[in-house]
Amino acid sequence: MLLDTASLYFRAYFGVPESVRAPDGTPVNAVRGLLDFIDRLVKDHRPDDLVACMDADWRPQWRVDLIPSYKAHRVAVETATGPDEEEVPDTLSPQVPVIEEVLDALGIARVGVAGYEADDVIGTFTARATGPVDIVTGDRDLYQLVDDARGVRVLYPVKGVGTLQLTDEALLREKYGVGGAGYADLALLRGDPSDGLPGVPGIGEKTAAKLLAEFGDLAGIVAAIDRPTAKLTPTQRRRLHEALPYLAVAPEVVRVAADVPLPVVDPALPRAPRAPEALDRLAERWGLGGSLGRLRSTLSP
């Protein structure tokens, strides 16, 4: 089981009241909400391995170099001497280091790699997996990894993590008209304002799905632009031709990496805390109470 950790703690932050606070009054709603999420996931799915995948770089420069608008609207501060900072709620940012400390003390593997997003870490773990993989994320970009033949599915939270959409290829074909392998091409054609991807003007989700059904993949669509007999309307042909510079670089931006240099970690679900005394201190300092207690109990054999 691979957790898109930032996606989950963002959901926890907005789903758990900010009145959930540490003894000193500091909000810990994201921390406790994430612990409750993990507890429910472990109870319901009993994974053998669990990795909390992190955004070491939420807006990698190599993606920005290819498409400068990539996540540009999310940038809060940009200077000539420092990295971009993602615009996040003021009371969430201080909770992220606490989340990291708690995961480490529990012994839950936590992996982020410089220059890469959590999606890329997830993509690489998935590519290397020898058995079934459940990816837990509220980010539809990771639908591209769904692969029935390899047992890779996405658990997409619909309401908390008690209600999960089990996303397999049948569901993707029903909702989007493509399987996992075609989802990245669909996404880059239609665009995604939340990621600053312009897409091809006039090519929405349904049209993108029809084009992929007709021509197979993005390469097939591009090849059809200059083929007079190809089933493209004059407007589609013109717009796709005008978008060729974008289509040349978009696949590298949209597709998650599968070759991230992952550190060596033990992904096994911990049965006892790695650092029980540190965990006790964190529980007291941040008032993690029942949330941490429930998870520790669930993890115990």
C-alpha positions as a LaTeX table, in Angstrom:
\begin{tabular}{lrrr}
\hline
Residue & $x$ (\AA) & $y$ (\AA) & $z$ (\AA) \\
\hline
Met1 & 0.00 & 0.00 & 0.00 \\
Leu2 & 1.42 & 3.33 & $-1.13$ \\
Leu3 & 0.12 & 6.52 & 0.48 \\
Asp4 & 0.07 & 9.83 & $-1.37$ \\
Thr5 & 0.71 & 11.39 & 2.01 \\
Ala6 & 0.25 & 15.08 & 1.19 \\
Ser7 & $-3.04$ & 14.35 & $-0.57$ \\
Leu8 & $-4.26$ & 12.54 & 2.53 \\
Tyr9 & $-3.15$ & 15.09 & 5.11 \\
Phe10 & $-4.68$ & 17.90 & 3.04 \\
Arg11 & $-7.96$ & 16.00 & 3.16 \\
Ala12 & $-7.53$ & 15.39 & 6.87 \\
Tyr13 & $-6.84$ & 19.09 & 7.44 \\
Phe14 & $-10.03$ & 20.15 & 5.71 \\
Gly15 & $-12.09$ & 17.25 & 7.05 \\
Val16 & $-11.20$ & 17.49 & 10.75 \\
Pro17 & $-12.15$ & 20.67 & 12.67 \\
Glu18 & $-9.29$ & 23.03 & 13.51 \\
Ser19 & $-10.60$ & 22.97 & 17.07 \\
Val20 & $-8.66$ & 19.69 & 17.43 \\
Arg21 & $-5.58$ & 21.11 & 19.13 \\
Ala22 & $-2.51$ & 20.21 & 21.15 \\
Pro23 & $-2.35$ & 21.13 & 24.85 \\
Asp24 & $-0.65$ & 24.42 & 23.94 \\
Gly25 & $-3.43$ & 25.31 & 21.51 \\
Thr26 & $-1.60$ & 24.40 & 18.29 \\
Pro27 & $-3.94$ & 22.84 & 15.71 \\
Val28 & $-3.21$ & 19.15 & 15.12 \\
Asn29 & $-6.26$ & 18.29 & 13.02 \\
Ala30 & $-4.17$ & 17.17 & 10.03 \\
Val31 & $-1.94$ & 15.01 & 12.24 \\
Arg32 & $-4.77$ & 13.27 & 14.01 \\
Gly33 & $-6.86$ & 13.00 & 10.87 \\
Leu34 & $-4.01$ & 11.33 & 8.97 \\
Leu35 & $-3.43$ & 8.88 & 11.83 \\
Asp36 & $-7.13$ & 8.00 & 11.75 \\
Phe37 & $-6.91$ & 7.54 & 7.97 \\
Ile38 & $-3.97$ & 5.16 & 8.28 \\
Asp39 & $-5.67$ & 3.26 & 11.09 \\
Arg40 & $-8.77$ & 2.72 & 8.97 \\
Leu41 & $-6.75$ & 1.71 & 5.92 \\
Val42 & $-4.74$ & $-0.86$ & 7.86 \\
Lys43 & $-7.88$ & $-2.27$ & 9.52 \\
Asp44 & $-9.81$ & $-2.54$ & 6.27 \\
His45 & $-7.07$ & $-3.69$ & 3.89 \\
Arg46 & $-4.34$ & $-5.32$ & 6.02 \\
Pro47 & $-1.43$ & $-4.51$ & 3.71 \\
Asp48 & 1.82 & $-6.44$ & 4.11 \\
Asp49 & 3.84 & $-3.34$ & 3.26 \\
Leu50 & 3.02 & 0.32 & 3.73 \\
Val51 & 4.99 & 3.32 & 2.46 \\
Ala52 & 4.15 & 6.96 & 3.13 \\
Cys53 & 5.32 & 8.68 & $-0.07$ \\
Met54 & 6.28 & 12.34 & 0.31 \\
Asp55 & 6.69 & 15.41 & $-1.91$ \\
Ala56 & 10.38 & 16.24 & $-1.54$ \\
Asp57 & 9.79 & 18.68 & $-4.41$ \\
Trp58 & 6.17 & 19.52 & $-5.15$ \\
Arg59 & 7.08 & 21.45 & $-8.34$ \\
Pro60 & 10.25 & 19.91 & $-9.82$ \\
Gln61 & 12.31 & 22.26 & $-11.95$ \\
Trp62 & 12.61 & 19.72 & $-14.76$ \\
Arg63 & 8.84 & 19.77 & $-15.17$ \\
Val64 & 8.71 & 23.58 & $-15.00$ \\
Asp65 & 11.46 & 23.80 & $-17.65$ \\
Leu66 & 9.22 & 21.83 & $-20.02$ \\
Ile67 & 5.93 & 23.60 & $-19.17$ \\
Pro68 & 6.53 & 26.88 & $-17.26$ \\
Ser69 & 2.87 & 27.11 & $-16.23$ \\
Tyr70 & 3.12 & 23.81 & $-14.33$ \\
Lys71 & 1.54 & 24.47 & $-10.90$ \\
Ala72 & 2.52 & 28.15 & $-11.32$ \\
His73 & $-0.75$ & 29.40 & $-9.82$ \\
Arg74 & 0.02 & 27.56 & $-6.57$ \\
Val75 & 3.25 & 29.45 & $-5.99$ \\
Ala76 & 3.04 & 31.71 & $-2.96$ \\
Val77 & 6.61 & 33.02 & $-2.92$ \\
Glu78 & 9.25 & 32.92 & $-5.60$ \\
Thr79 & 12.65 & 34.55 & $-5.27$ \\
Ala80 & 15.87 & 34.49 & $-7.23$ \\
Thr81 & 17.70 & 32.88 & $-4.34$ \\
Gly82 & 15.17 & 30.47 & $-2.90$ \\
Pro83 & 12.85 & 27.71 & $-4.05$ \\
Asp84 & 9.20 & 28.17 & $-4.77$ \\
Glu85 & 6.94 & 27.66 & $-1.80$ \\
Glu86 & 3.61 & 25.99 & $-2.23$ \\
Glu87 & 0.69 & 28.04 & $-0.97$ \\
Val88 & $-0.72$ & 26.01 & 1.91 \\
Pro89 & $-2.97$ & 26.95 & 4.81 \\
Asp90 & $-1.04$ & 28.76 & 7.56 \\
Thr91 & $-2.00$ & 26.23 & 10.23 \\
Leu92 & $-1.20$ & 23.18 & 8.09 \\
Ser93 & 2.48 & 23.80 & 7.36 \\
Pro94 & 3.60 & 23.50 & 11.03 \\
Gln95 & 1.82 & 20.14 & 11.27 \\
Val96 & 3.84 & 18.48 & 8.48 \\
Pro97 & 7.05 & 18.04 & 10.54 \\
Val98 & 4.95 & 16.55 & 13.34 \\
Ile99 & 3.43 & 14.08 & 10.89 \\
Glu100 & 6.91 & 13.10 & 9.73 \\
Glu101 & 8.19 & 12.62 & 13.30 \\
Val102 & 5.20 & 10.48 & 14.24 \\
Leu103 & 5.50 & 8.27 & 11.15 \\
Asp104 & 9.22 & 7.80 & 11.81 \\
Ala105 & 8.67 & 6.92 & 15.46 \\
Leu106 & 5.96 & 4.44 & 14.50 \\
Gly107 & 8.33 & 2.81 & 12.02 \\
Ile108 & 6.17 & 3.44 & 8.96 \\
Ala109 & 8.47 & 3.77 & 5.95 \\
Arg110 & 8.51 & 7.37 & 4.71 \\
Val111 & 10.10 & 8.12 & 1.35 \\
Gly112 & 10.67 & 11.37 & $-0.49$ \\
Val113 & 13.37 & 11.90 & $-3.12$ \\
Ala114 & 14.95 & 15.27 & $-3.98$ \\
Gly115 & 13.77 & 16.58 & $-7.33$ \\
Tyr116 & 10.66 & 14.42 & $-7.44$ \\
Glu117 & 7.03 & 14.50 & $-6.39$ \\
Ala118 & 5.30 & 11.84 & $-4.32$ \\
Asp119 & 3.60 & 10.69 & $-7.53$ \\
Asp120 & 7.02 & 9.77 & $-8.96$ \\
Val121 & 7.97 & 7.87 & $-5.81$ \\
Ile122 & 4.67 & 6.00 & $-6.04$ \\
Gly123 & 5.24 & 5.32 & $-9.75$ \\
Thr124 & 8.67 & 3.84 & $-9.09$ \\
Phe125 & 7.55 & 1.65 & $-6.19$ \\
Thr126 & 4.68 & 0.45 & $-8.39$ \\
Ala127 & 6.99 & $-0.33$ & $-11.30$ \\
Arg128 & 9.24 & $-2.38$ & $-9.03$ \\
Ala129 & 6.46 & $-4.22$ & $-7.20$ \\
Thr130 & 6.23 & $-7.98$ & $-7.64$ \\
Gly131 & 2.73 & $-8.27$ & $-6.19$ \\
Pro132 & $-0.53$ & $-6.33$ & $-5.99$ \\
Val133 & $-0.38$ & $-2.61$ & $-5.17$ \\
Asp134 & $-3.02$ & $-0.36$ & $-3.63$ \\
Ile135 & $-2.34$ & 3.36 & $-4.15$ \\
Val136 & $-4.27$ & 5.61 & $-1.76$ \\
Thr137 & $-4.67$ & 9.10 & $-3.19$ \\
Gly138 & $-7.15$ & 11.87 & $-3.81$ \\
Asp139 & $-5.20$ & 12.78 & $-6.98$ \\
Arg140 & $-6.66$ & 11.41 & $-10.22$ \\
Asp141 & $-3.28$ & 11.80 & $-11.95$ \\
Leu142 & $-2.32$ & 8.45 & $-10.46$ \\
Tyr143 & $-5.10$ & 6.68 & $-12.36$ \\
Gln144 & $-2.46$ & 6.24 & $-15.06$ \\
Leu145 & $-0.85$ & 3.53 & $-12.90$ \\
Val146 & $-3.97$ & 1.35 & $-12.71$ \\
Asp147 & $-3.19$ & $-2.03$ & $-14.24$ \\
Asp148 & $-5.51$ & $-5.00$ & $-13.77$ \\
Ala149 & $-2.95$ & $-7.47$ & $-15.08$ \\
Arg150 & $-0.50$ & $-6.49$ & $-12.34$ \\
Gly151 & $-3.09$ & $-5.98$ & $-9.61$ \\
Val152 & $-2.49$ & $-2.23$ & $-9.37$ \\
Arg153 & $-5.51$ & $-0.19$ & $-8.33$ \\
Val154 & $-6.19$ & 3.24 & $-6.84$ \\
Leu155 & $-8.19$ & 3.65 & $-3.64$ \\
Tyr156 & $-9.70$ & 7.10 & $-4.10$ \\
Pro157 & $-11.27$ & 8.65 & $-0.98$ \\
Val158 & $-14.84$ & 9.71 & $-1.64$ \\
Lys159 & $-15.65$ & 10.52 & 1.98 \\
Gly160 & $-12.80$ & 10.27 & 4.45 \\
Val161 & $-11.21$ & 6.89 & 3.92 \\
Gly162 & $-14.23$ & 4.98 & 5.14 \\
Thr163 & $-15.71$ & 5.29 & 1.67 \\
Leu164 & $-13.16$ & 4.52 & $-1.02$ \\
Gln165 & $-13.66$ & 4.27 & $-4.76$ \\
Leu166 & $-11.83$ & 1.10 & $-5.80$ \\
Thr167 & $-10.50$ & 2.23 & $-9.13$ \\
Asp168 & $-9.65$ & $-0.51$ & $-11.63$ \\
Glu169 & $-9.55$ & $-0.50$ & $-15.42$ \\
Ala170 & $-13.23$ & $-1.33$ & $-15.75$ \\
Leu171 & $-14.16$ & 1.77 & $-13.74$ \\
Leu172 & $-11.76$ & 3.96 & $-15.74$ \\
Arg173 & $-13.23$ & 2.75 & $-19.03$ \\
Glu174 & $-16.74$ & 3.35 & $-17.73$ \\
Lys175 & $-16.00$ & 6.89 & $-16.48$ \\
Tyr176 & $-13.33$ & 8.10 & $-18.92$ \\
Gly177 & $-13.34$ & 5.76 & $-21.89$ \\
Val178 & $-9.70$ & 4.72 & $-21.38$ \\
Gly179 & $-7.77$ & 2.23 & $-19.27$ \\
Gly180 & $-4.87$ & 3.03 & $-16.99$ \\
Ala181 & $-2.36$ & 3.07 & $-19.84$ \\
Gly182 & $-4.36$ & 5.71 & $-21.70$ \\
Tyr183 & $-5.20$ & 7.99 & $-18.79$ \\
Ala184 & $-2.06$ & 10.14 & $-19.01$ \\
Asp185 & $-2.71$ & 10.85 & $-22.71$ \\
Leu186 & $-6.32$ & 11.73 & $-21.91$ \\
Ala187 & $-5.20$ & 14.06 & $-19.12$ \\
Leu188 & $-2.65$ & 15.97 & $-21.18$ \\
Leu189 & $-5.05$ & 16.38 & $-24.11$ \\
Arg190 & $-7.90$ & 17.77 & $-21.99$ \\
Gly191 & $-5.55$ & 19.75 & $-19.74$ \\
Asp192 & $-5.76$ & 20.29 & $-16.01$ \\
Pro193 & $-6.14$ & 23.83 & $-14.61$ \\
Ser194 & $-5.26$ & 22.61 & $-11.10$ \\
Asp195 & $-1.80$ & 21.63 & $-12.37$ \\
Gly196 & $-1.39$ & 24.49 & $-14.83$ \\
Leu197 & $-1.60$ & 22.20 & $-17.87$ \\
Pro198 & $-3.25$ & 24.03 & $-20.78$ \\
Gly199 & $-4.28$ & 20.99 & $-22.79$ \\
Val200 & $-5.38$ & 21.32 & $-26.40$ \\
Pro201 & $-7.99$ & 24.08 & $-26.84$ \\
Gly202 & $-11.36$ & 22.61 & $-27.78$ \\
Ile203 & $-10.35$ & 19.07 & $-26.83$ \\
Gly204 & $-12.29$ & 18.16 & $-23.71$ \\
Glu205 & $-12.43$ & 14.85 & $-21.90$ \\
Lys206 & $-15.01$ & 13.19 & $-24.16$ \\
Thr207 & $-13.32$ & 14.32 & $-27.37$ \\
Ala208 & $-9.94$ & 13.18 & $-26.05$ \\
Ala209 & $-11.39$ & 9.75 & $-25.26$ \\
Lys210 & $-12.87$ & 9.49 & $-28.78$ \\
Leu211 & $-9.56$ & 10.46 & $-30.38$ \\
Leu212 & $-7.69$ & 7.88 & $-28.30$ \\
Ala213 & $-10.26$ & 5.22 & $-29.23$ \\
Glu214 & $-9.80$ & 6.09 & $-32.90$ \\
Phe215 & $-6.00$ & 6.44 & $-33.02$ \\
Gly216 & $-4.81$ & 4.32 & $-30.08$ \\
Asp217 & $-2.56$ & 6.73 & $-28.22$ \\
Leu218 & $-1.05$ & 10.21 & $-28.37$ \\
Ala219 & 1.55 & 9.16 & $-30.93$ \\
Gly220 & $-1.25$ & 7.86 & $-33.15$ \\
Ile221 & $-3.16$ & 11.13 & $-32.85$ \\
Val222 & $-0.07$ & 13.19 & $-33.70$ \\
Ala223 & 0.65 & 10.96 & $-36.71$ \\
Ala224 & $-2.91$ & 11.49 & $-37.92$ \\
Ile225 & $-2.59$ & 15.29 & $-38.05$ \\
Asp226 & $-0.82$ & 15.22 & $-41.43$ \\
Arg227 & $-2.75$ & 12.26 & $-42.82$ \\
Pro228 & $-5.60$ & 13.62 & $-44.98$ \\
Thr229 & $-7.72$ & 10.49 & $-44.61$ \\
Ala230 & $-7.61$ & 10.50 & $-40.81$ \\
Lys231 & $-10.94$ & 11.04 & $-39.10$ \\
Leu232 & $-10.28$ & 14.52 & $-37.74$ \\
Thr233 & $-12.45$ & 17.57 & $-38.24$ \\
Pro234 & $-10.70$ & 20.57 & $-39.81$ \\
Thr235 & $-10.88$ & 22.38 & $-36.46$ \\
Gln236 & $-9.43$ & 19.43 & $-34.54$ \\
Arg237 & $-6.64$ & 19.09 & $-37.08$ \\
Arg238 & $-5.79$ & 22.78 & $-36.82$ \\
Arg239 & $-5.88$ & 22.88 & $-33.04$ \\
Leu240 & $-3.80$ & 19.73 & $-32.67$ \\
His241 & $-1.25$ & 21.12 & $-35.15$ \\
Glu242 & $-1.04$ & 24.40 & $-33.22$ \\
Ala243 & $-0.56$ & 22.43 & $-30.01$ \\
Leu244 & 2.33 & 20.31 & $-31.31$ \\
Pro245 & 4.98 & 22.12 & $-29.22$ \\
Tyr246 & 2.91 & 21.41 & $-26.09$ \\
Leu247 & 2.22 & 17.80 & $-27.11$ \\
Ala248 & 5.96 & 17.23 & $-27.60$ \\
Val249 & 6.79 & 17.97 & $-23.95$ \\
Ala250 & 3.55 & 17.27 & $-22.07$ \\
Pro251 & 4.00 & 13.47 & $-21.82$ \\
Glu252 & 7.19 & 13.84 & $-19.77$ \\
Val253 & 5.44 & 16.27 & $-17.43$ \\
Val254 & 2.18 & 14.36 & $-17.01$ \\
Arg255 & 3.49 & 10.80 & $-16.80$ \\
Val256 & 4.83 & 9.83 & $-13.41$ \\
Ala257 & 8.45 & 8.75 & $-13.30$ \\
Ala258 & 9.22 & 5.06 & $-12.88$ \\
Asp259 & 12.96 & 5.36 & $-12.36$ \\
Val260 & 13.36 & 7.48 & $-9.23$ \\
Pro261 & 16.51 & 6.57 & $-7.22$ \\
Leu262 & 14.68 & 5.26 & $-4.18$ \\
Pro263 & 16.49 & 4.85 & $-0.88$ \\
Val264 & 16.66 & 1.41 & 0.68 \\
Val265 & 13.84 & 1.15 & 3.23 \\
Asp266 & 11.98 & $-1.61$ & 5.01 \\
Pro267 & 8.39 & $-1.23$ & 3.81 \\
Ala268 & 6.99 & $-3.92$ & 6.09 \\
Leu269 & 4.03 & $-2.77$ & 8.15 \\
Pro270 & 5.45 & $-2.23$ & 11.65 \\
Arg271 & 4.04 & $-4.39$ & 14.43 \\
Ala272 & 5.65 & $-2.33$ & 17.20 \\
Pro273 & 6.87 & 1.27 & 17.27 \\
Arg274 & 10.42 & 1.83 & 16.11 \\
Ala275 & 10.95 & 4.43 & 18.84 \\
Pro276 & 8.30 & 3.90 & 21.56 \\
Glu277 & 9.69 & 6.49 & 23.99 \\
Ala278 & 9.85 & 9.16 & 21.29 \\
Leu279 & 6.32 & 8.24 & 20.27 \\
Asp280 & 5.11 & 8.65 & 23.85 \\
Arg281 & 6.71 & 12.10 & 24.00 \\
Leu282 & 5.10 & 13.11 & 20.73 \\
Ala283 & 1.72 & 11.86 & 21.90 \\
Glu284 & 1.95 & 13.94 & 25.08 \\
Arg285 & 3.46 & 17.03 & 23.41 \\
Trp286 & 0.85 & 17.19 & 20.67 \\
Gly287 & $-2.14$ & 15.66 & 22.43 \\
Leu288 & $-2.52$ & 12.88 & 19.85 \\
Gly289 & $-4.59$ & 10.84 & 22.27 \\
Gly290 & $-7.01$ & 8.34 & 20.83 \\
Ser291 & $-5.87$ & 8.70 & 17.22 \\
Leu292 & $-2.36$ & 7.47 & 17.92 \\
Gly293 & $-3.55$ & 4.94 & 20.49 \\
Arg294 & $-5.94$ & 3.35 & 18.02 \\
Leu295 & $-3.29$ & 3.09 & 15.34 \\
Arg296 & $-0.75$ & 1.56 & 17.74 \\
Ser297 & $-3.37$ & $-0.99$ & 18.80 \\
Thr298 & $-4.22$ & $-1.81$ & 15.18 \\
Leu299 & $-0.57$ & $-2.31$ & 14.31 \\
Ser300 & 0.06 & $-4.62$ & 17.27 \\
Pro301 & $-0.15$ & $-8.36$ & 16.44 \\
\hline
\end{tabular}
